[in-house]
Amino acid sequence: MGYGMLSTPFEDGLRLNDEDRVSIAARMLSEYPYSQSPVQVVDAALQLAEPCLKDVLVDLGCGDGTVLIRAAGRFRVFSVGLELDAGLVEKARRRVRDAGLSHMVDIVHADLFQVDLSRFSLVYVYPFPPIVRRLSLKILDECRSGTRIIVHDHPLEKLEPLKTLTIPSGRQHVHTILLYML
Ligand SMILES: C[S@@+](CC[C@H](N)C(=O)[O-])C[C@H]1O[C@@H](n2cnc3c(N)ncnc32)[C@H](O)[C@@H]1O
Protein backbone atom coordinates (compact mmCIF):
# COMPACT_ATOMS: atom_id res chain seq x y z
CA MET A 1 0.00 0.00 0.00
CA GLY A 2 1.64 3.28 -1.01
CA TYR A 3 0.66 6.59 0.51
CA GLY A 4 3.83 8.41 -0.54
CA MET A 5 2.16 9.68 -3.72
CA LEU A 6 -0.46 11.75 -1.88
CA SER A 7 -0.52 15.10 -3.59
CA THR A 8 -0.96 18.32 -1.64
CA PRO A 9 -0.16 21.96 -2.28
CA PHE A 10 3.04 21.40 -0.34
CA GLU A 11 4.09 18.52 -2.58
CA ASP A 12 3.21 19.79 -6.03
CA GLY A 13 3.00 23.55 -5.46
CA LEU A 14 0.74 23.97 -8.46
CA ARG A 15 -1.22 27.01 -7.37
CA LEU A 16 0.76 28.68 -4.61
CA ASN A 17 4.06 30.43 -5.15
CA ASP A 18 6.98 29.60 -2.84
CA GLU A 19 6.51 32.69 -0.68
CA ASP A 20 2.81 31.88 -0.07
CA ARG A 21 3.61 28.29 0.77
CA VAL A 22 6.35 29.24 3.23
CA SER A 23 4.19 31.80 5.06
CA ILE A 24 1.14 29.49 5.27
CA ALA A 25 3.31 26.67 6.57
CA ALA A 26 4.99 28.98 9.11
CA ARG A 27 1.59 30.13 10.43
CA MET A 28 0.34 26.54 10.72
CA LEU A 29 3.48 25.42 12.52
CA SER A 30 3.19 28.31 14.99
CA GLU A 31 -0.44 27.34 15.77
CA TYR A 32 0.38 23.66 15.99
CA PRO A 33 4.05 23.33 16.96
CA TYR A 34 6.10 20.24 17.70
CA SER A 35 5.68 18.62 21.09
CA GLN A 36 6.40 14.96 21.54
CA SER A 37 4.05 12.37 23.02
CA PRO A 38 6.26 10.38 25.43
CA VAL A 39 6.70 6.70 24.50
CA GLN A 40 4.81 5.44 27.57
CA VAL A 41 1.86 7.67 26.64
CA VAL A 42 1.92 6.44 23.04
CA ASP A 43 1.99 2.79 24.13
CA ALA A 44 -0.90 3.26 26.57
CA ALA A 45 -2.90 5.18 23.95
CA LEU A 46 -2.41 2.50 21.29
CA GLN A 47 -3.30 -0.25 23.76
CA LEU A 48 -6.53 1.57 24.60
CA ALA A 49 -7.53 1.51 20.91
CA GLU A 50 -6.77 -2.24 20.57
CA PRO A 51 -5.17 -2.04 17.10
CA CYS A 52 -5.54 -5.03 14.78
CA LEU A 53 -3.57 -6.14 11.72
CA LYS A 54 -6.09 -4.79 9.23
CA ASP A 55 -6.02 -1.28 10.70
CA VAL A 56 -4.29 1.54 8.85
CA LEU A 57 -3.16 4.23 11.26
CA VAL A 58 -2.47 7.88 10.50
CA ASP A 59 -0.65 10.30 12.82
CA LEU A 60 -1.81 13.84 11.98
CA GLY A 61 1.43 15.73 12.46
CA CYS A 62 3.82 12.85 13.09
CA GLY A 63 6.83 14.82 14.41
CA ASP A 64 9.83 12.51 14.78
CA GLY A 65 7.77 9.40 13.98
CA THR A 66 7.58 7.92 17.49
CA VAL A 67 3.87 7.02 17.22
CA LEU A 68 4.42 5.35 13.82
CA ILE A 69 7.41 3.38 15.06
CA ARG A 70 5.50 2.09 18.11
CA ALA A 71 2.34 1.27 16.11
CA ALA A 72 4.24 -0.58 13.39
CA GLY A 73 6.94 -2.14 15.58
CA ARG A 74 4.88 -3.19 18.57
CA PHE A 75 1.38 -3.61 17.16
CA ARG A 76 2.23 -4.55 13.51
CA VAL A 77 -0.11 -1.86 12.15
CA PHE A 78 0.66 -0.22 8.79
CA SER A 79 1.13 3.44 9.67
CA VAL A 80 1.18 6.73 7.78
CA GLY A 81 2.56 10.00 9.13
CA LEU A 82 1.59 13.41 7.75
CA GLU A 83 4.07 16.15 8.63
CA LEU A 84 4.48 19.72 7.41
CA ASP A 85 7.96 20.43 8.80
CA ALA A 86 10.54 19.18 6.28
CA GLY A 87 13.22 18.72 8.96
CA LEU A 88 10.93 16.49 11.02
CA VAL A 89 9.97 14.52 7.90
CA GLU A 90 13.66 13.74 7.33
CA LYS A 91 14.20 12.84 10.99
CA ALA A 92 11.13 10.58 11.13
CA ARG A 93 12.11 8.80 7.87
CA ARG A 94 15.63 8.22 9.22
CA ARG A 95 14.31 6.81 12.51
CA VAL A 96 11.88 4.52 10.68
CA ARG A 97 14.72 3.26 8.45
CA ASP A 98 16.98 2.68 11.47
CA ALA A 99 14.17 0.71 13.17
CA GLY A 100 13.88 -1.54 10.06
CA LEU A 101 10.23 -0.55 9.60
CA SER A 102 10.26 1.10 6.16
CA HIS A 103 7.91 -1.59 4.78
CA MET A 104 5.33 -0.78 7.49
CA VAL A 105 5.50 3.02 7.61
CA ASP A 106 4.99 5.79 5.09
CA ILE A 107 5.79 9.41 5.92
CA VAL A 108 4.27 12.09 3.72
CA HIS A 109 5.44 15.71 3.64
CA ALA A 110 1.96 17.21 3.61
CA ASP A 111 -0.48 19.62 5.20
CA LEU A 112 -2.85 17.37 7.15
CA PHE A 113 -5.77 19.63 6.22
CA GLN A 114 -5.22 18.81 2.54
CA VAL A 115 -5.29 15.03 2.93
CA ASP A 116 -8.47 12.94 2.71
CA LEU A 117 -8.78 10.91 5.93
CA SER A 118 -11.41 8.44 4.72
CA ARG A 119 -8.89 5.65 4.04
CA PHE A 120 -7.68 5.38 7.66
CA SER A 121 -9.31 3.20 10.34
CA LEU A 122 -7.24 4.48 13.27
CA VAL A 123 -6.26 8.14 13.77
CA TYR A 124 -3.73 9.47 16.28
CA VAL A 125 -3.46 13.18 16.95
CA TYR A 126 -1.85 15.41 19.58
CA PRO A 127 -3.66 18.63 18.64
CA PHE A 128 -3.18 22.13 20.00
CA PRO A 129 -6.19 24.35 20.89
CA PRO A 130 -6.05 26.63 17.78
CA ILE A 131 -6.69 23.69 15.44
CA VAL A 132 -9.19 21.66 17.49
CA ARG A 133 -12.39 23.04 15.91
CA ARG A 134 -11.19 22.74 12.30
CA LEU A 135 -9.74 19.30 12.97
CA SER A 136 -12.95 18.06 14.64
CA LEU A 137 -15.03 19.16 11.64
CA LYS A 138 -12.60 17.52 9.21
CA ILE A 139 -12.68 14.23 11.12
CA LEU A 140 -16.49 14.27 11.33
CA ASP A 141 -16.72 15.09 7.65
CA GLU A 142 -14.23 12.57 6.24
CA CYS A 143 -13.67 9.58 8.53
CA ARG A 144 -15.82 6.50 8.02
CA SER A 145 -18.16 5.00 10.58
CA GLY A 146 -16.19 2.72 12.92
CA THR A 147 -12.98 4.79 12.75
CA ARG A 148 -11.25 5.07 16.13
CA ILE A 149 -9.57 8.35 16.98
CA ILE A 150 -6.95 8.63 19.69
CA VAL A 151 -6.47 12.17 20.97
CA HIS A 152 -3.73 13.32 23.32
CA ASP A 153 -4.70 16.05 25.82
CA HIS A 154 -7.03 18.40 23.90
CA PRO A 155 -10.54 16.94 23.38
CA LEU A 156 -12.26 17.11 20.01
CA GLU A 157 -15.45 19.14 19.64
CA LYS A 158 -18.90 17.70 18.86
CA LEU A 159 -17.84 14.17 19.90
CA GLU A 160 -17.97 12.30 23.20
CA PRO A 161 -15.04 10.02 24.08
CA LEU A 162 -15.68 6.31 24.49
CA LYS A 163 -12.79 5.92 26.94
CA THR A 164 -10.47 8.30 28.79
CA LEU A 165 -7.14 7.57 30.43
CA THR A 166 -4.85 9.80 32.49
CA ILE A 167 -1.11 9.19 32.75
CA PRO A 168 1.05 11.17 35.20
CA SER A 169 4.33 12.24 33.61
CA GLY A 170 6.35 12.44 36.79
CA ARG A 171 6.40 16.24 36.35
CA GLN A 172 3.42 18.60 36.53
CA HIS A 173 1.90 17.46 33.25
CA VAL A 174 -0.76 14.76 33.57
CA HIS A 175 -1.34 13.36 30.06
CA THR A 176 -4.93 12.66 29.05
CA ILE A 177 -5.77 10.17 26.31
CA LEU A 178 -9.24 10.19 24.81
CA LEU A 179 -10.53 7.43 22.54
CA TYR A 180 -13.41 8.27 20.19
CA MET A 181 -15.30 6.00 17.83
CA LEU A 182 -17.37 7.31 14.94
C1 LIG B 1 2.11 18.35 18.94
S1 LIG B 1 3.17 17.72 17.67
C2 LIG B 1 2.78 15.99 17.70
C3 LIG B 1 3.91 15.08 17.26
C4 LIG B 1 3.58 13.58 17.34
N1 LIG B 1 2.31 13.26 16.75
C5 LIG B 1 3.57 13.12 18.77
O1 LIG B 1 2.47 12.97 19.33
O2 LIG B 1 4.67 12.91 19.32
C6 LIG B 1 2.35 18.35 16.19
C7 LIG B 1 3.09 18.08 14.90
O3 LIG B 1 2.28 18.48 13.81
C8 LIG B 1 3.08 19.13 12.83
N2 LIG B 1 2.17 20.01 12.06
C9 LIG B 1 1.72 21.24 12.38
N3 LIG B 1 0.84 21.70 11.46
C10 LIG B 1 0.72 20.70 10.55
C11 LIG B 1 -0.05 20.56 9.36
N4 LIG B 1 -0.89 21.52 8.94
N5 LIG B 1 0.06 19.41 8.64
C12 LIG B 1 0.91 18.43 9.04
N6 LIG B 1 1.67 18.51 10.17
C13 LIG B 1 1.57 19.62 10.91
C14 LIG B 1 4.14 19.86 13.64
O4 LIG B 1 5.29 20.13 12.87
C15 LIG B 1 4.40 18.82 14.75
O5 LIG B 1 5.41 17.93 14.39
The ligand as an SDF file (V2000), in Angstrom:
LIG
                    3D

 27 29  0  0  0  0  0  0  0  0999 V2000
    2.1110   18.3470   18.9380 C   0  0  0  0  0  0  0  0  0  0  0  0
    3.1670   17.7240   17.6660 S   0  0  0  0  0  0  0  0  0  0  0  0
    2.7750   15.9880   17.7040 C   0  0  0  0  0  0  0  0  0  0  0  0
    3.9050   15.0770   17.2620 C   0  0  0  0  0  0  0  0  0  0  0  0
    3.5780   13.5830   17.3410 C   0  0  0  0  0  0  0  0  0  0  0  0
    2.3100   13.2620   16.7480 N   0  0  0  0  0  0  0  0  0  0  0  0
    3.5700   13.1190   18.7660 C   0  0  0  0  0  0  0  0  0  0  0  0
    2.4730   12.9710   19.3310 O   0  0  0  0  0  0  0  0  0  0  0  0
    4.6700   12.9100   19.3240 O   0  0  0  0  0  0  0  0  0  0  0  0
    2.3490   18.3460   16.1910 C   0  0  0  0  0  0  0  0  0  0  0  0
    3.0950   18.0770   14.8950 C   0  0  0  0  0  0  0  0  0  0  0  0
    2.2800   18.4830   13.8110 O   0  0  0  0  0  0  0  0  0  0  0  0
    3.0820   19.1340   12.8260 C   0  0  0  0  0  0  0  0  0  0  0  0
    2.1710   20.0080   12.0630 N   0  0  0  0  0  0  0  0  0  0  0  0
    1.7150   21.2430   12.3760 C   0  0  0  0  0  0  0  0  0  0  0  0
    0.8430   21.6960   11.4610 N   0  0  0  0  0  0  0  0  0  0  0  0
    0.7160   20.6990   10.5460 C   0  0  0  0  0  0  0  0  0  0  0  0
   -0.0550   20.5610    9.3560 C   0  0  0  0  0  0  0  0  0  0  0  0
   -0.8930   21.5210    8.9420 N   0  0  0  0  0  0  0  0  0  0  0  0
    0.0600   19.4120    8.6440 N   0  0  0  0  0  0  0  0  0  0  0  0
    0.9130   18.4260    9.0450 C   0  0  0  0  0  0  0  0  0  0  0  0
    1.6720   18.5100   10.1730 N   0  0  0  0  0  0  0  0  0  0  0  0
    1.5690   19.6240   10.9140 C   0  0  0  0  0  0  0  0  0  0  0  0
    4.1360   19.8570   13.6390 C   0  0  0  0  0  0  0  0  0  0  0  0
    5.2860   20.1330   12.8710 O   0  0  0  0  0  0  0  0  0  0  0  0
    4.4020   18.8240   14.7480 C   0  0  0  0  0  0  0  0  0  0  0  0
    5.4110   17.9280   14.3900 O   0  0  0  0  0  0  0  0  0  0  0  0
  1  2  1  0
  2  3  1  0
  2 10  1  0
  3  4  1  0
  4  5  1  0
  5  6  1  0
  5  7  1  0
  7  8  2  0
  7  9  1  0
 10 11  1  0
 11 12  1  0
 11 26  1  0
 12 13  1  0
 13 14  1  0
 13 24  1  0
 14 15  1  0
 14 23  1  0
 15 16  2  0
 16 17  1  0
 17 18  1  0
 17 23  2  0
 18 19  1  0
 18 20  2  0
 20 21  1  0
 21 22  2  0
 22 23  1  0
 24 25  1  0
 24 26  1  0
 26 27  1  0
M  CHG  2   2   1   9  -1
M  END
$$$$
